[in-house]
Amino acid sequence: MRAGPPPVAASIGRSPTVALLDEVQRQKARGVDVLNLSGGEPDFPTPGHVVDAAAEALRSGLTHYTPSRGIPRLREAIAAKLLRDNGIVADPGTDIIVTPSAKHAAYIALAGVIGPGDEVLLPSPAWVSYAPMITLLGGRPVDVPLDPRDEFTIKTEQLASAVTPRTRAILVNSPNNPTGRMLTAAEADAVAHVADRYDLIVLADEIYEYIRYGDRPHLSLAARPGCEGRTLTVNGFSKSYAMTGWRLGYVAGPAAVMREVVKVQEHTVGCAASFVQHGALAALADETRGCVEEMVARYDDRRRLLVAGLNRIPGVSCADPEGAFYVLPDVSGLGFGSAQECAAWLIDRTGVVVTPGSAFGPTVEQHVRLSFAASTEILTTAVERLEAALGQRATGLAVS
């Protein structure tokens, strides 16, 4: 090939979670008994009324391009949802773009607000794709490491100290992947204060909004004083409605910013799949979210099972997540040199696949992430294997 500077993609690595999923599939193809707790995919089927609506759209010939921003009826439904559930006022004509996945929504939102050399504050631990997205766009992700000893709390002083003349945006995810934490009012106010003081854009990823445990309300940054008019809210249907393979999300924000964001949609994917958008319409039509609440209740049972099981293992400390479907236990007491070493040992000795914490940021290099978006049977078996294998290892270390 012709010599030249390396492509931008050469500056990033593969997605650690996608790479793990590929490895799981290879192991299963070889007949290895693998229990995959590394992924973020609901094991539930997509609700039947959503499937029926998309199938009817297909049969009706709704298989062509839609407006790049999405079909008007869906944007209207999203606007109604944002007002009802989040206190966010969004004009469906100018402030909302329907995208093929929330991941694409996050990418085009970033593309619409940052340029080469611009910095984005990224409180971490954070989802594995945020930093590479920023890098691909020529920006610089600025890690703002949150202290696990302080429950990963976002603080005004820490955010403000990371701001430079090149800082353009703050990216916040709540409920958080991988910690399972939800923003408190004090943290939301901290983000709003810093954004307002330094005139920054806020990107709020709320993809796990409906997957919450307990009575804590979900706080949308776009509705906080100081964040109105400067926040882009990313959300979608993959997690809450078990629609991962459908690839549908959306981003909502101020019209002036969205005029730039929609250009990226137009010049990349064009629009989201037409019939999938009709499935999403059916999902939003059920304002009671009965199917979602049923799934969340099952997740809650699994959460309790996994947290209790992990905390029975000497050397493991696991906090209760408040939302999403992950736990992030501290495994520093197990005697491994790193979370990567721990994860590799677990695959080899137990067949249980977990994600090393280092994939999410430097403050959780002695943690691993486990997903409880798996059946109770799989989780029970995984806990039994982990308890047995790590118990034997602890005995061996004690003897040696």
N, C-alpha and C positions, 0 to 999 in steps of 0.2 A: 504493500500500500504506500501511497505517496506520503513522504515525511511532512510533519507539521506539528503544530501545538496539539496537545492532547485534548480530546473533547471534554466538555464540561462534565459529562457523566463519569469521566475517569476520576473525578475528585471525590466521588462518593462511593460507598460500598453498597452491597445488596441489602435489602430489608432483612434484618435478622429474623423477624417472625415469619416472613414468606420463605426464607431459606430453611427454617426449621420445618415448616409445613411440607416443603419438597422432600426433605430428608425423611420425614414420617411416612410419606407416600412410598418412597423407595424401600424403606424397611418393611412396610406392610406387603409390598409386592414380592419381597423375598420370604414372606411367611413369618416374619418376626412379630411376636406378640407385643405390640406397642400401645401404650395408653397416652394419648396426646392431650396434655393439659397446657399446651403452649399457645394455642390459637385463640382468636377472639371472635369465633363464629357460633351463634346460637345453634343448638342441636334440635330446636323445635321446627316443625314445618311452617311455612308461611300460612297465615290464616286463610281459610277457604274462601271467604268473601273477597279477599284481595286477588286470589288466583282466578276466581270466577270473573271478576271485572276485567282483568287483563286478557283472559281468554275470549271474552265477549268482544273486547276491542279488536282482537286479532280477527275474529270471525266477521266483524263488521267492516273490515278493511282499513282500520286505523293503523296503518303500517308505514306511513310516510313521514317526511320531515314535519316537525312542529316549529313554531317560533323559537328562536335560539334561547329566549328567556324561559320557555316552557309554555304549555297550553294555558290559556287565560283562566280557565276554571280551576286548575290546580294552584296557580299563583294566588287566586282569590281565597282558596281553601287554606293555603299556607298563611296568608295574611290574617285570616280569621283565627287560626290556631295561635299565631304569635301574639295577637292582641289578647285572646282569652287566657292562654296559659302562661304567657311571659311578660305581659304588660308592654309589648313592643308594638309601636305603630309603624306599619310598613305599607307603602302604596304598591299594590300588586302590579301596577303598570310600569313602575320605574325602580322599585327597591328590592325586587326578588328575582333570582335566577335559579332555575331548576337544572341540576347537573347530573351527569352519570357518575354517581357516588359522592358521598360527603368528602372523600379524599380529594376528588377533583375540585369540589367546592373550595376546600382549603387552599389548594394549589392556585386556582385562578384568583381567589381573594388576595393571596400574597402577591401574585403577579400584577394585580391592579394597584398595589400600594407601595411596593418597593422597587428600587432600581439598583444598578451595580454599586456595591459598596455600602448600601444601606444596612443598618443593623436592626435585628429583631430580638427583643428580650424574650427569653424562653425559660420560664421557671421549670426546674427539673427536680425529680424525674419527669420525663415527658415522653409521649408516644414517639416511636422510632423514626417516623417519616417527616416530622416537622423540620428538623435541622437539614436533612438532605434537600427538601423542597426549597428552603431558603437559599441553600448553596447553589442549586441548579438555576435559580433566578438571578445569580450574581450577588446575592446579599450575604450577610454574615450573621449566623446565629450566635447570640451571646447567651451563654449558659448562666442562669441565675440559680445556683444550687440551694435547694431547700433542705433543711436539717431534719433527718428522720427522728432525731431525739426531741424535736419540737413539733412532731406530727406533720412535717412538711408544710409548715405555715408560711404563707406569703406575707411579707412585711414591707411597709412603705419605705423604710430606710434602705433595705436591701435592693429593692427595685430602683429607687432613685440613684443609688450609688453606681448602678450599672449603666446609667444613661450617659451618652456622649453626644457631641454635635451630629453624629451620623445616625443616631437612633431614630427609627421611623415608626416602630410598632411594638406592641406587647402581645404575645400569643398565650392564651390561657385556656385550659381544658377542664371542664367540670360537668359531671363527675369525672374524676381523673383516671386515665389509663397511664400508668399501671397501679397507682396507689389506692384507688377506690375512694379517695377523699372528695368531699364536696366543699365548694367555696362557702366560707362563713361571711356574714355581713361585714365584719371587720376587714376581711381579705378583699372582698369586692370593693369596699370603699378605698382600700389601699391602692388597688389597680386604678380605680377612677381618679383618685387624687394625683397619682403620678402621670397618668395619661393627660389629664387636664392641665397640670402644671407645665408639662414639657410639650404639649400639643402633639400627642402621639395617637396613632390609630390603634384600636384594640381589635384583635381577632379572638372571638369567643367560640370555641368548639364545644357544642352541647349535644353531641351525638348520643350520649348515654343519659340524656335528660330524664327519661321515663323509668330508667332502671335504678330505683332508689329503695332503701330499706329504712324503716322508721318514719318519723313524722317531720324530719327536716325538710323545709321547702327548697326547691331548686331556685337559685338566684341567677337571673339573666343579666349580664353586664350591660347590655344595650338599654336596659330599663333603669340603670343607676344614675343618679345625678352626677354629672361630670363626664359620663360616657355617652349620653345621647348625642347623636349626630357624628360620632367618631367610631362607632363599633360595627363590625361586620360579624354577624352571627351565622355559624355553620351548623347544619343539622342534617338529618336524613332518616332513612327508613330501615337501614340494614340491621341495626342492633335491636331496636324496640319491636319491630314487626317481623323479625327473622327473615329479612329480605336481602341477605348479603349478596347472593348471586344475581339479584335484580339490578344492582348498581344504580341507586337513585338517592340523590341528596339535594340540598339547596343552600344558598347563601343569601342573606338579607342584610341590607345596609343602606347608607345614605345615597340618594340618587346620583349625586356628583361623583361619588366613588364607583358606584355600580356602572356608570357609563363607561368607565375604563375596564372594569372587570368583564363586562359582557363581550368586549372585543376579543379577549383571550378565549372565551367560549366559542365565539364565531369562527375563530381561526384555528381551533384545535378540533374539538368533537362536533361542532355545529349545534347539536341539541341532544338532549337525552332521548332514549327510545320512546316512541309515541305510546305504545300499548302499556309499557311499564308505568308511564305517568298516569294512565287510567286506573291501574292497580293502586297507585298511591292515593288517588282520589277516593277510592273505596276505603282505604285505611283511615284517612282523615274524616270520612263521613261518620264513623263511629266515635262520637265525642266522649262516650263513656270509657273507651279504650278497654273494654272487657277482656279482649284477647291478650292485650299487653299485661293487664293486671294479673291474669292467670299465670302467664309466663314468669312475671316478677315474683309471685308467691312461690313458684317452684325454685327459682334461683335462690330465694331467701333460705329455703330448706337446705339447699346444697351448700350455700355459704356457711351456714352453721355447722354442717357436717365437716366441711373441709377445714375450717378454722379450728374446731375442737380437735380434729385428728392431728393437725400439724402441731398444735400446742401440747399434745401428749408426748411429742418426740423431744427428748433431752437435747438442748443445743439449738432449738428452733423457737422463734418468737414471732407470732403472727397476730397482727391487729385486725379488728373487724372492719371490713370495707363498708362505707356508707352508700356507695353506688357502684355502677358498672358490674362486671362479673369476674373480677380478678382479686387475688390476694397477693401480697408482696412480703412474704415472711423474711425475717432476718435469719440467715443461716450461718452467721459468723461463729457461733458456738459449736459447729460441727467439725471444725478442725481442717477445713479445706483451705487451700491457698487463695482461691478466688471463687466467685460464683460460676465462672465458666468451668472450672475444675469440678465443682459440685454438680452442675448440670450434666456434664459428660459422664461422671460416675453414676448418676441416677439412671441415665439411659442404659448404660452398660449393665448395671446390676439389677435394675428393677423394670426396665422398659417404660418408665414414666418420663415423659418429655416435658421439661419446663424451660422457661426463657431466662437466661442469665440477666441479672439486674443491670449489668454494665451496658446493655443495649439501650437503657433508658436514661442514663446519666451517671456522673461520677460519684454521687452520694449514696448510690445503692449498689455498689460493686460487691457487697457482701449479702445481697438479697437475690431471690429468684421470684419470678412471677408465675403463678399457676392460675389457669382459667377454670371456673366452675360452670362454664357453658357446656357441660357434658352430663350424661345421665347419672342418676344416683348410683347405679350399679358400677359404672366406670369409676366414679369418685371413691366409692367404698373400697373397691379393689385397689385403687391407687394408694389410698391411705394405708391399707393393710400392708402393701408391698413396701411403702416408705418406712413404716414403723418397724417392720421386720429387718429390712436391710440396714437401716441406720442404727437400729438397736444393736445388731451384731457388730457393726463397725465401731460403735462406741465402746462395746465390751472389749474388742480387739485393741483399741487404742489404750484403754485403761490397763490392760494386761501388759502391753509393750512398754 
